Amino acid sequence: MAQSLDDISRQLKKRHRRSARMKWLSMAALAAAGAFLVFFLVDMLVKGLPAFQQAYLHVEVDYSERASELPLAAVKADVRELVSRGYLRLIPNRMQKTPDLLGTQRMEWVLADDAVDQYLKGRKTGLKDKQITVVDRMAEAGNAELRFNTGFFTNGDSKLPEMAGLASAAIGSVLVLIVTMAFAFPVGVLTAVYLEEFASDNRFTRFLEININNLAAIPSILYGLLGLAIFINFFGAPRSSAVAGGLTLGLMTLPIIIITSQAALRAVPDSIRQGALAVGATRWQTVRDHVLPLSMPGMLTGSIIGMAQALGETAPLIIIGMIAYIPDAPTGFTDAATVLPAQIFTWAGMPESAYVERTAAGILVLLSVLISLNTLAVFLRKKFEHRW
Amino acid sequence: MKRFAVSTIGLAAVVAASMGTAHADNHTREQIRIVGSSTVFPFASYVAEELGATTDWPTPVIESTGSGGGLKLFCEGAGMDTPDITNASRRMKPSEFERCQENGVKDITEAMVGYDGIAFAQSNTNDSIALTREQIAMALLEKVPVDGKLVENPYMKWSDIDSSLPDREIRVYGPPTTSGTRDAFEELVLEAVTEDMEAYGGEAYANLRKDGAYIDAGENDNLIVQKLEKDTAAFGIFGYSFLEENSGKLSGASIDGVKPEPEAIGSGEYPVSRSLWFYTKNSHADEVPAMADYVKLFMSDKMISDLGYLKGIGLIPMPEKLLKEWQSKVAERKQLELSDLK
């Protein structure tokens, strides 16, 4: 049955219309995804940016005999509740360390209570009218101001919102990631090398590969239970420590590293292996001197992505006790430690509005680190990628 | 192949060695380990922070596991890898005490630190409201008595329950079943009311309705506060400290004629209040010397008396006399007995 030109051009029009429709539909999907992302980012920025500033008050501090016993006595009654307790409680210790302070009075910029901080940022607070007049008066005279919140990056967690910072959690995250990588990278790469370069393709290895792919997709909380059973209960690693957390997250990232490393190894053309074998290299020499260096960029990229995932993970850490109140920075791998996302989770449950602000700010910091890691992965891939 | 084997063995050795050193650290500890109730958590961590800031001891580590979860870990055994202290928003149950004894945790000291009230609160754009426990139960239970027979809860508006109540739809945000706040609310409101009602056959009944009038809002009390700000017709159930912290936005309903205020909660006049506790494992006292200082600081007037810091973050202090009693019991490390708990 011959088709006339008219039929064909009608069909063509229809096909073009359909193609245009699909194009619009996929663009709408992109726009929807983009809108969610923008909404999330804008919300976090609006909520979180104020946390990078912190209120300070310029007050007279009286280092009297009495203040060394009762730190509240060091400042005048009208500002007593406006100054952070975190500052006041350290006065006796400071006076002991520098005895010269005794008997002096000096004007100092001191950390303000979170209620003052929130008031200066224009939020509703529980401040009494009398206290509000004092703060207003001080702000007018330039004795109360918002400054860059260095404490947010140098302090650990605190029950006084104005003192709370990310430092301990950040150090914890670094220690955990060191353990994770020290464990998962060599084990993952060697597993991939064995599966790709040495193992014969039989039922058993295919069974292994299916399982590895499956493991990459199971809920991360299961790794927490596994970590608790193996590392804490069996090997006796201390609860809440970076060792326990790092090894648990290492288990979680292993499948990702194995899969990406296998893909990187597979991308190396066989002619390279054959060339090396032809001049008499052993299997292992071929792998070590030729295949591994060529596939390393791909493996590193995979590891960095795995590391980024481990950095943002909280669920398995709940089980091994890392979601806890741990304000001191860990000094070693066996000390109790917490991590950045755990810190954010803890703050999200606190009633004070200053913590709500810090929660969002913490998310901003975590997002920046993740973006840097992913950028690094893209950069490494672009820089060292081989094309055949 | 040989190098491959060597590196594998080397790696295994490194992992094993790091485990070995971890084991060795477990004998004496500077750092106290605390677990337990999420209600006591903010108070305990405040004390912990004070200990870390003002003494040479490291700040204790506190995990928020819930009262039941905390007691389970605490009673696991007397080894140094078990927690030293557990917090609870209810008293230890006799069954938990027996489990402790079986596992060799024999010398326990009990400490009461104060009270916490459960607020039934709304956005303060509404007029203040007075409810009875019975009215709250009728609004939230799955089955309620109508003309002496139990039927599916028919009430849609508060005014359906009692015409003096406002013409607002019944919508209540509250905690999930895993929460201690939920346990206490069920026991002190729902069970207390239904026990005395003939229609329930003299048995306590605490099934909440599933038709959307009660909304499970998750463990995060902040979320309930945010919901109440937007949904001004709704009520929320959460700990008193959240009400105090958000007093600019929310107001608590008075229950059985009593407003949720510190004095009324402390005296027990406010009907929906509970006491807060912690338990110490005295067999750890020698190996964890910081414990004594922590317990002393927690029980001090500076923390839990009427002038204490913890009042500022929502703890409701005990009356003077009771406080002195508990302070001395804890100071002499009185050993907890089964008869104390019955």
Interface residues (C-beta under 8 A of the other chain):
Chain A: R85 G86 R89 L90 P92 N93 K124 T125 G126 S158 K159 L160 A182 F183 P186 V187 L190 F231 F235 G236 A237 P238 R239 S240 S241 V243 L247 T282 R283 W284 R288 G321 I323 A324 Y325 I326 P327 D328 F333 T334 D335 A336 A348 G349 M350 P351 E352 V356
Chain B: M1 R3 F4 S7 T8 L11 V14 V15 S18 M19 T21 A22 H23 D25 N26 Q31 R33 F41 P42 A44 S45 Y46 A48 E49 E50 G52 A53 T54 P58 T59 V61 I62 E63 S64 D81 E219 N220 D221 N222 V225 S241 F242 E244 E245 N246 S247 G248 K249 Y309 I313 G314
